[in-house]
Amino acid sequence: MKKAFLIIDRGSKEYEVQEELFLISQKAKEKGGYAYSNYCFLEVIPPYIEEGIKKCINEKVDLITVMPYFLYPGMKLKDAVKKTAEITKELGLKLVITKPLCYSEMLSSVIRDRLTKLKSNNHITLKDTECDVLVIGHGSSDRRAREAFIFTIKNLTQFYKNVEFCFLELDEPNIEEGLNSLIKNNPKIILIMPYFLHKGIHIKSDVIKEIRKSLEKHPFSNILIADHIGVDEKMVKLILERAKEVEKRIV
């Protein structure tokens, strides 16, 4: 069976986001045995979902596997799935849609990898159990998004001294509150993990700005910021696991 793999992301004008998605889609193609693999966007800029699906059709594939590339369940995920279903029905396609990325222990493992690399790059010899960690999520008004985020956070608590979470927007606690909750307990070091898939404007500017603003009110000098999730072999493994879950019902 000739298969195509299509990632649906929310959308961004940032070149780095598009580059990351291209690399991930190509790694999925190589490791998943797909005849074609690419990405498209729900909004912001093209290629939009319809164009992404039509490119798959042009490759004369027998099955299209769609991956909603979202860390949380929420309105954007719903919109992506709904739009895909409408196009599928209209064109009469053989298409399956995977679960999103959430509720996988793989995400907690990726966070630990980022924090380990952060410590290594900065020659930090403290044990993980001596380090305080703050994980910053985007935030959503959807309760299920918060629950999915907390699932990932709970998988980290056994490894570090303290683990707190906060949000950039739309939910609480905010970044200032998250940082202050750790600082008031006199930590040796605070490791910050931006829980974002891509190097978009939130990573380049918004998160850093909020951290600096918070530290003006709650000073603390021994603080380090890890890389976002980005392109990672474990993330490729996760999306291929999600793909196999739905493809086996068809193949």
Buried (B, 14 or more C-beta within 10 A) or exposed (E): EEBBBBBBBBBBEBEBBBEBBBBBBBBBBEBBEBBBBBBBBBBEEEBBBBEBBEBBBEBEBEBBBBBBBBBBBBEBBEBBBEBBEEBBEEEEBEBBBBBBBBEBEBBBBBBBBBBBEBBEEEEBEEEBEEBBBBBBBBBBEBEEBBEBBEBBBEBBEEBBBBBBBBBBBBBEBBBBBBBBBBBEEEBEBBBBBBBBBBBBEBBEEBBBEBBEEBBEEBEBEEBBBBBBBBBBEEBBBBBBEBBEEBBEEEE
